């Protein structure tokens, strides 16, 4: 059927991640700023979760879900630039291996329940 129907695979992956996060006990939040006046303020973060552990920073972690092998992190970068002092660990869930780059933790999609 994938050849016959136009399917937004990113939307499907985001829904699967939402189900895994909810099953792990997280309340899910979404962040969107659709500013018409400032491109710097325009961003959309797939999920915001509150981690159980309270640190010296806030316990809100932004999560971006990426289903393809090539992607940009424009919204996450804007969010971190603007709100970094108010956020905890940022995550990117993708189909590759674990890595940490520029303070962002990249983890494979199958590790979502461990957040």
MARSE-229052 format. One record per residue (C-alpha): residue number from 1; x, y, z; residue in one letter. Coordinates in steps of 0.2 Angstrom, whole numbers, plus 2048, in hexadecimal, padded with zeros to 3 digits. Layout:
BEGIN
{NUM,{X,Y,Z},"A"}
...
This chain:
BEGIN
{1,{800,800,800},"X"}
{2,{80F,80C,803},"X"}
{3,{810,80D,7F0},"X"}
{4,{7FE,811,7EE},"X"}
{5,{7FB,81E,7FC},"X"}
{6,{803,82E,800},"X"}
{7,{809,82B,812},"X"}
{8,{811,838,81D},"X"}
{9,{81E,82C,826},"X"}
{10,{823,83A,832},"X"}
{11,{812,83B,839},"X"}
{12,{811,828,83B},"X"}
{13,{821,828,844},"X"}
{14,{81C,837,84F},"X"}
{15,{80C,82E,854},"X"}
{16,{816,81E,859},"X"}
{17,{822,828,863},"X"}
{18,{813,831,86C},"X"}
{19,{80C,820,870},"X"}
{20,{81D,81A,877},"X"}
{21,{81F,82A,882},"X"}
{22,{80D,829,888},"X"}
{23,{80F,816,88D},"X"}
{24,{81F,81B,896},"X"}
{25,{815,827,8A1},"X"}
{26,{819,838,899},"X"}
{27,{80C,846,897},"X"}
{28,{80F,84C,886},"X"}
{29,{810,85E,881},"X"}
{30,{813,867,870},"X"}
{31,{81B,877,86D},"X"}
{32,{818,882,85E},"X"}
{33,{81B,894,85A},"X"}
{34,{814,89A,849},"X"}
{35,{81A,8AC,84A},"X"}
{36,{817,8B5,83A},"X"}
{37,{822,8C3,83E},"X"}
{38,{832,8BA,843},"X"}
{39,{83A,8AB,83B},"X"}
{40,{845,8A9,84A},"X"}
{41,{836,8A6,855},"X"}
{42,{82D,89A,849},"X"}
{43,{830,888,850},"X"}
{44,{827,878,853},"X"}
{45,{82D,86B,85F},"X"}
{46,{825,85A,85E},"X"}
{47,{824,855,870},"X"}
{48,{829,85D,881},"X"}
{49,{82A,851,890},"X"}
{50,{82C,855,8A2},"X"}
{51,{83A,849,8A9},"X"}
{52,{837,842,8BB},"X"}
{53,{848,848,8C1},"X"}
{54,{84A,85A,8C6},"X"}
{55,{85B,862,8C3},"X"}
{56,{862,873,8C5},"X"}
{57,{85A,877,8B4},"X"}
{58,{848,874,8AF},"X"}
{59,{842,862,8AC},"X"}
{60,{83A,865,89B},"X"}
{61,{842,85C,88D},"X"}
{62,{83E,860,87A},"X"}
{63,{83D,852,86E},"X"}
{64,{83E,852,85C},"X"}
{65,{839,842,852},"X"}
{66,{842,83F,841},"X"}
{67,{83D,831,836},"X"}
{68,{848,834,827},"X"}
{69,{85B,832,826},"X"}
{70,{85E,844,821},"X"}
{71,{856,852,82B},"X"}
{72,{858,863,833},"X"}
{73,{856,868,845},"X"}
{74,{851,87A,841},"X"}
{75,{843,87B,84E},"X"}
{76,{84D,872,85C},"X"}
{77,{85C,87E,859},"X"}
{78,{851,88D,85A},"X"}
{79,{848,886,86A},"X"}
{80,{859,883,872},"X"}
{81,{860,894,86E},"X"}
{82,{851,89D,875},"X"}
{83,{84D,892,884},"X"}
{84,{85C,888,888},"X"}
{85,{85D,88E,89A},"X"}
{86,{84B,888,89D},"X"}
{87,{84D,876,895},"X"}
{88,{855,866,89A},"X"}
{89,{85C,859,88E},"X"}
{90,{857,85B,87C},"X"}
{91,{854,84B,872},"X"}
{92,{853,846,860},"X"}
{93,{84B,835,85C},"X"}
{94,{851,82E,84C},"X"}
{95,{855,81E,843},"X"}
{96,{868,81F,846},"X"}
{97,{874,81B,855},"X"}
{98,{875,824,865},"X"}
{99,{880,834,865},"X"}
{100,{882,844,86E},"X"}
{101,{885,854,864},"X"}
{102,{884,866,869},"X"}
{103,{87C,861,879},"X"}
{104,{86E,858,870},"X"}
{105,{86B,845,873},"X"}
{106,{867,83B,864},"X"}
{107,{85F,82A,867},"X"}
{108,{858,81D,85C},"X"}
{109,{845,81C,85B},"X"}
{110,{844,80B,864},"X"}
{111,{84C,813,874},"X"}
{112,{83D,81F,876},"X"}
{113,{835,816,885},"X"}
{114,{846,819,88F},"X"}
{115,{843,82B,88F},"X"}
